[in-house]
Amino acid sequence: MEVKMRINHRASLLSSPLISLLVLSGFVNAIDGSQFTITEATIDDIQRAFTENKLTSRELVDLYLGQIASLNPLLRGVLEVNPDARDQADLADRERKEAANQGRRCSGELHGIPVLLKDSLATEDALNTTCGSYALLGSKVPRDSGVVERLRRAGAVILGKATLNEWYGVRSFTMPRGWCARGGQGVNPYVESGDPCGSSSGSGISVAANMVSVSLGTETDGSIICPADHNSAVGLKPTVGLTSRAGVIPISPRQDSIGPICRTVTDAVYLLDAIVGFDPRDYEATKAAAKFIPAGGYRQFLNQDGLKGKRLGVVRNPFSDSYNGSTAILTFEHHLNVLRQRGATILDNLEIADIDIIMNVSQSGELIALLAEFKLSINDYLPELINSTVKSLSDIIAFNLNNTVLEISVNVFAGNVERIRAGWVPGIRDDNWDWGGRDKGNRDDGILVKIWLRETDERQ
């Protein structure tokens, strides 16, 4: 959830064998006899190639599977591929051919388009939904998540699951971003030693490296925006409730949202249009937000000259402090000038009152709320799974402690990984919890974070 950038600027893009492989892969992945190339192809490019019979959905899926086979051993952005993806692509091709024979086109920009899903979005198929953890490997979800149902209705091809920070990074606050036990460490495709950010790391990595057309991530606090930024992609966190959270492994019902990570704004809007809407399984949030969805969707607002007359605020303090003296500041100033040239008015050096408190997750109270909500939410989610050996947060912790070879031992992440005692994490309905941040029943009456990270239960 943290969004600080940790990029090693000494890494050389030109000398990196990873970058060489990325560049070469773009030249070999073209359809014989056509000008279509997979590199940086947008949804509009792909749909145009479909219409002109230069490309089929099956060929596109095979191209992306080839990219994944070549690049994923290095980048670790894709956790698993869907064995049904080719069949779904074949179905899309048949539907497109049938529509053409009837003098019409298949509706929707996502028809036949491969989509990669963060590994916390439930799919009722051969794919696992594990949040990167071996604890849920082999368990079955009772149904598709709400957003996946909408993707299927739009004719999208579910290509596979993307890697992520295991358990969204809640498992350990010192766990490297982009790491999960099942997938290993995700790699930024632009700076090999850089930070891919998270928790939707694999969604950002895979889009940036042309291993998929578009992807879906989830965000509680920065988990779409940060990996999109670090991997030079476009990310959008929709207002909570615009997209259904039903069937999505939860953290906080107040903050969780599902949104696109793509290579262009237009692609992000196409994907957003496909997934927004009311869902009775996420009744309260989606009902409240549905009235804000514009008739005709969001694509009507795509405008090449959309910056003209817009006022854009820039808050530098404290975000730019860590970049002083680096090339990042010069790049940032260049982008501001581009925005001005496109007609925007920049209101620079704005200040946010109490920003230091807001940015401190302990002082703001955000951490207390998130940990309490995670405990309650995950304990509600897990019992719905079929054929699962874990039914609670306590079960997950026990699994990790009993499977340290699979899930990595405590010492790997500076001693914080398995220091959670589920019973020590109070829920918002716990009577013995003082919202001043202290557990009345614990003789070491530290704040919630201290309780969460304490290695042994001193009460035993």
Summary of the structure (lengths in Angstrom):
residues: 460
radius of gyration: 22.6
end to end distance: 32.2
largest distance: 75.2
contacts: 1539
relative contact order: 0.10
helix: 39%
strand: 11%
